[in-house]
Amino acid sequence: MSDVRYDVLGPLRVRRGDVALNLGSPLQQRLLAGLLLHPNEPVPMTDLLLAGWQYATPDDGPELTREIIIALRDLLDPQRPPGSEGVLIQLSDGRYMLCAARDRIDLLVFEDLVRSVPEIRARDHLLEASNRIRAALGLWRGPLLEGHNGPLFDPVRARLEEARLDVMDLRYEIELNRGLHHEILPDLAAHVARHPLRENLRATFLLTLYRTGRQYDAMRQYAEISERLHRLNGRPPSYELQELNRRIAAGDLSLLRGPA
């Protein structure tokens, strides 16, 4: 397998060892980005044309794409045996697949780190779970494939941004369960301010405030999200958030002793 590393969690970056590769023209970069949206999976020509030209594909778009694929093979796998396709494989029906080990693509490393957390957390290894989440979040340098927009990239970027936020929410939850309520409170408050409608995040915030002796502030935070949800969505907070607020309002001391 190639020693090339692909970084897509931010601006597209491709490295061989410590050397960043010159990715060529903007069109070549867009086509490579299109392949990297679904590594190790077949990408149809229609998707590559969307990556390259969105809805303004020229008549010779497929031919230009095939020429760029040849150039990308030379860039990514210059030592491949003569006549072989190397890491960029052409399949039937005009589909192409970029092959790479999971540890060579930052997005796949992110997914694998996050996927490992529930089992580690279930064994009560909270420090290790926290370290893995921090490592996963540390891979992000900006939005997915920053600078590449259009109907192929935007939905995937939105989905992965939601996944990133879920991981950030989980990070605060685990840190709270480690007893770090004082340490996380400033960053958590700022994160809630940026994402005020995330109910799981708000639950962590309420519990953090309560554990730092700020019962009244926790109840005010519940009232604030309750009002927002009613005004924007016409519904109350989740049952879980309502129940947490009830317990905080009642001064439930069991909330101070460990996971809610």
Backbone hydrogen bonds, N-H to C=O, Kabsch-Sander energy under -0.5 kcal/mol:
donor,donor_aa,acceptor,acceptor_aa,energy
5,R,15,R,-3.2
6,Y,104,R,-3.4
7,D,13,R,-3.3
8,V,6,Y,-0.6
10,G,8,V,-2.0
13,R,7,D,-2.1
15,R,5,R,-2.5
16,R,19,V,-2.7
17,G,3,D,-0.9
17,G,15,R,-0.6
19,V,16,R,-1.8
20,A,18,D,-0.6
21,L,14,V,-3.1
23,L,21,L,-0.7
29,Q,25,S,-2.3
30,R,26,P,-2.3
31,L,27,L,-2.2
32,L,28,Q,-2.2
33,A,29,Q,-2.6
34,G,30,R,-2.2
35,L,31,L,-1.9
36,L,32,L,-2.0
37,L,33,A,-0.8
37,L,34,G,-0.6
38,H,35,L,-0.9
40,N,98,L,-2.8
41,E,38,H,-1.4
43,V,96,Y,-2.9
47,D,44,P,-0.7
48,L,44,P,-1.8
49,L,45,M,-2.6
50,L,46,T,-1.8
51,A,47,D,-2.5
52,G,48,L,-2.4
53,W,49,L,-2.9
54,Q,50,L,-1.8
56,A,53,W,-2.3
61,G,58,P,-2.0
64,L,60,D,-2.8
65,T,61,G,-2.6
66,R,62,P,-2.2
67,E,63,E,-2.0
68,I,64,L,-2.3
69,I,65,T,-2.4
70,I,66,R,-1.6
71,A,67,E,-1.8
72,L,68,I,-2.7
73,R,69,I,-2.3
74,D,70,I,-1.9
75,L,71,A,-1.8
76,L,72,L,-3.1
77,D,73,R,-2.4
80,R,77,D,-1.6
84,S,81,P,-2.2
88,L,85,E,-1.2
89,I,87,V,-0.7
89,I,97,M,-2.7
91,L,89,I,-0.5
91,L,95,R,-3.5
94,G,91,L,-0.6
95,R,92,S,-1.2
96,Y,43,V,-2.2
97,M,89,I,-2.4
99,C,87,V,-3.1
99,C,97,M,-0.6
104,R,101,A,-2.1
105,I,102,R,-1.2
106,D,6,Y,-2.2
109,V,105,I,-2.1
110,F,106,D,-2.6
111,E,107,L,-2.4
112,D,108,L,-2.4
113,L,109,V,-2.5
114,V,110,F,-2.4
115,R,111,E,-2.4
116,S,112,D,-1.3
117,V,113,L,-0.6
117,V,114,V,-1.2
120,I,116,S,-1.5
121,R,117,V,-3.1
122,A,118,P,-2.5
123,R,119,E,-1.2
124,D,121,R,-2.1
125,H,120,I,-2.1
126,L,124,D,-1.4
129,A,125,H,-2.2
130,S,126,L,-2.6
131,N,127,L,-2.5
132,R,128,E,-2.2
133,I,129,A,-2.1
134,R,130,S,-2.5
135,A,131,N,-2.3
136,A,132,R,-2.4
137,L,133,I,-2.7
138,G,134,R,-2.0
139,L,135,A,-0.5
139,L,136,A,-1.1
140,W,137,L,-1.4
141,R,9,L,-3.5
145,L,8,V,-3.3
145,L,10,G,-0.6
146,E,10,G,-0.8
146,E,143,P,-1.3
148,H,145,L,-2.2
149,N,147,G,-0.7
154,D,150,G,-2.7
156,V,152,L,-0.5
157,R,153,F,-2.5
158,A,154,D,-2.4
159,R,155,P,-2.2
160,L,156,V,-2.4
161,E,157,R,-2.1
162,E,158,A,-1.9
163,A,159,R,-1.8
164,R,160,L,-2.4
165,L,161,E,-2.2
166,D,162,E,-2.2
167,V,163,A,-1.9
168,M,164,R,-2.2
169,D,165,L,-2.6
170,L,166,D,-2.3
171,R,167,V,-2.3
172,Y,168,M,-1.8
173,E,169,D,-2.0
174,I,170,L,-2.6
175,E,171,R,-2.5
176,L,172,Y,-2.3
177,N,173,E,-2.0
178,R,174,I,-1.3
179,G,176,L,-1.9
180,L,175,E,-2.2
184,I,180,L,-2.2
185,L,181,H,-1.1
188,L,184,I,-2.9
189,A,185,L,-2.6
190,A,186,P,-1.8
191,H,187,D,-2.3
192,V,188,L,-2.5
193,A,189,A,-2.0
194,R,190,A,-1.5
195,H,191,H,-1.5
198,R,195,H,-1.3
199,E,197,L,-1.0
202,R,198,R,-2.3
203,A,199,E,-2.3
204,T,200,N,-1.8
205,F,201,L,-2.1
206,L,202,R,-2.8
207,L,203,A,-2.3
208,T,204,T,-2.3
209,L,205,F,-2.7
210,Y,206,L,-2.3
211,R,207,L,-2.3
212,T,208,T,-1.0
212,T,209,L,-0.6
213,G,210,Y,-1.5
214,R,209,L,-2.8
218,A,214,R,-2.1
219,M,215,Q,-2.1
220,R,216,Y,-2.1
221,Q,217,D,-2.2
222,Y,218,A,-1.8
223,A,219,M,-2.2
224,E,220,R,-2.2
225,I,221,Q,-2.1
226,S,222,Y,-2.5
227,E,223,A,-2.2
228,R,224,E,-2.0
229,L,225,I,-2.7
230,H,226,S,-2.0
231,R,227,E,-2.4
232,L,228,R,-3.0
233,N,229,L,-2.2
234,G,229,L,-0.8
234,G,230,H,-0.8
235,R,229,L,-1.2
242,Q,238,S,-2.4
243,E,239,Y,-2.9
244,L,240,E,-2.1
245,N,241,L,-2.3
246,R,242,Q,-2.3
247,R,243,E,-2.2
248,I,244,L,-2.3
249,A,245,N,-2.9
250,A,246,R,-1.7
251,G,248,I,-1.6
252,D,247,R,-2.6
255,L,252,D,-1.1
256,L,253,L,-1.6
257,R,254,S,-1.2
